[in-house]
Amino acid sequence: PTDEEKRLEDLSFEIMGEKLKLNEMLEKFAKMTETGHDPFVTLRFGDDLTLKAVHDLCVILSSIETEKGIRIEPPLPGHLYYKAFMPDESFRQREERISQPWELHLSVENSKITGVLTQIEQIWKDGKVWPDLKVKDYPVADPEALRKELDNRGPGLPVVLVFAQSGVTYGQLTTFIKPVLSTHPTIHVFAD
């Protein structure tokens, strides 16, 4: 694979100072749990990992975070909880949501990440079971513009659904959303 398309097998992990590949890491966790240890794991994703790679890794980690497996610690400051990368797929459908969080659509052009912040207003009408949805888009060129738009539009729900190209990196994502994590701590990331 190219540097931009690292496979999970190519990633390196560090456990107690020891650098390992994915299969070696999983074997190490298995040995720890078999001998009665409860591994508590702090995740720190590399900034160069694509969102697709982060998602795939989180699926694997989720499968071993069990009563007899590993325990994943809360995220480090400025980072996202690993389950943010495994959102409920039904959240993609606006019409199916009970409430409407913010949406942030990220894309990369000429190595620069930009976004569109989307506000969805539910308009309830007499005699209707489901509301009409009024959608407003606000271009956000950088993290500061994202913070400014949220401040100008009112906080809304403290949730942001992020829709990003799968090639966007973890570092690009966290840099872009960092200014809003204090007011919108629940993030769900869809890598398209």
C-alpha angles and dihedrals in degrees: 000000000000120000088260093052104049113169122224089252089060095056121101126219133193124219117178090336095312117120113221142171120239098267091045090051092050091049091050091052090048091052091048094052093043089057092051100263124136107215111213107203129202111198123213113172119208114251091234096058114111118236088245091057091046091050093049092048092048091054089055094045091048090056092057098040094097139125089274096034138058128321116222115214124222113277123275115255111287093019132100129245109255093241088064085080094056102055126171104272091218088071087075090072109076093193091058096053120102090213133013119244123187117279122213117194112197127193137170123229122173090350091303122115118220133169149203117220112211125202117195118197120197113221112196119204130190114263095019124110095201127043126242112246123229111198125201123182125204119189112228115192098187144358093277091053089051091054091046094051092050090049092048095046098045124257099274114179114349089240131098125193107206119204110190139163108265090240093062107111128235089243093053091049097047093044091052097048099035095098092057101045093091092059100026105037097159109082127172116191124206112189106203 
